[in-house]
Amino acid sequence: MSDIKKNFSRRDFIKRAGAAGVGAALLPLSVLNNAHGSSTTNAPEQMMVPKRPFGKTGANVSILSLGGVLKPSDQLVFRQAYKTGVTYWDTADSYGWGKNEKAIGKYFAKYPDDRKNVFLVTKAATSNPEKLTEKLNTSLQRMNTSYIDMYFIHYVSNVKKELTAAVKNWAEKTKAQGKIRLFGFSAHKNMEDGLLAAAKLGWIDGIMMSYNYRLMVQDKMKRAVEACVEAGIGLTAMKTQATFSANFYASIGSETDDALKMTENFLKKGYTEEQAKLKVVWENPHIASICSAMPNMTILKANVDAALNKKELSGADRQRLQRYAQHTAPGYCAGCSQICESATDLDVPISDILRCSMYHHSYGDRVAALRLFNEIPANVKSNILKADYSKAEKYCPQKIQIGKVIKKAYDDLI
Ligand code: SF4
């Protein structure tokens, strides 16, 4: 193994990188559009993360969104994000079992004037209107705010089944009450089908979906994004750095030489491979924002720097990313679960389990991995070791060794 291999990898980079709202009146989106408001710093415009229109909703949002699970003690990260113009904040009622929302609430309690300048997103994983109301009220209370800018149903994988007429009624009623401004969903699997179906509904304002240098070049994803653009739906990309499973590293021994050459090449140009992966997604003007987990100031700074960096990727850079995507495809689950799950003899949520593996091994977030894994019903869990994955492996477009990776994830998380 070369010194470079030993000394630098994406994972190493990540490791090294180390409520106004209370009683606030619902402000028009035009106010939010000028969200580098007076209570931010007097930083020059060029030092602030730029904004883009969020579909045709009338909102403008920062192209970088503060995601991940921050704790109440992480107030400096929120403050620095706000000061650098990262004013799109993403959370979910489940993140850190509510701690992430409480952390945001703590910030707004200290800086109440900042609430009007933040595009605040939270999510709940249910399509039951009563539960949605209950969860929304909890989120509002935790975050010290009277409204949410964008409310997502979390983890939608089947738009027809989950976005029912009852959900539409709930969204309309809750908007009329002033508790949410916009409504949509997040999709971690079967994203393309979800986007295409949502574009036909006519009542979805925004979608947050897995979208990265691997997925954005695929024809179906391009069609799905175009359909949403046509429908005026605002799009937020997540999983943009398309981390792949450490189990894959285990199967090939290490990263490929090509991957390491790519890393060196980007570093020579003044940005890291991870920053290049953000830049390539921002090249699509229809992606309003990238939601990125930024658990510390170092990663926040690296991502803000990428957002401010005007240097464009070259054609050769894009080709490098594509070659890297091809070489590492067997380590990345593209979320097309209708392919593998319908080819497996027993009911197993394959892409969800691969996501658990990614959270656990690549993000080092065992808590998130366990939370997701423990949502799998016991009778379904009991299928995991019994199922035959041979056909699923045959049809998997990423050529993932599904059986091996699933069993490893099971052993790690049970
Ligand atoms: S395992 Fe393969 S087929 Fe299944 S969701 Fe992942 S990439 Fe798609």
Boltz pocket constraint, residues with backbone or C-beta under 6 A from the ligand:
constraints:
  - pocket:
      binder: B
      contacts: [[A, 332], [A, 333], [A, 334], [A, 335], [A, 336], [A, 337], [A, 338], [A, 339], [A, 340], [A, 341], [A, 350], [A, 351], [A, 354], [A, 392], [A, 395], [A, 396], [A, 397], [A, 398], [A, 399], [A, 400], [A, 402]]
      max_distance: 6.0
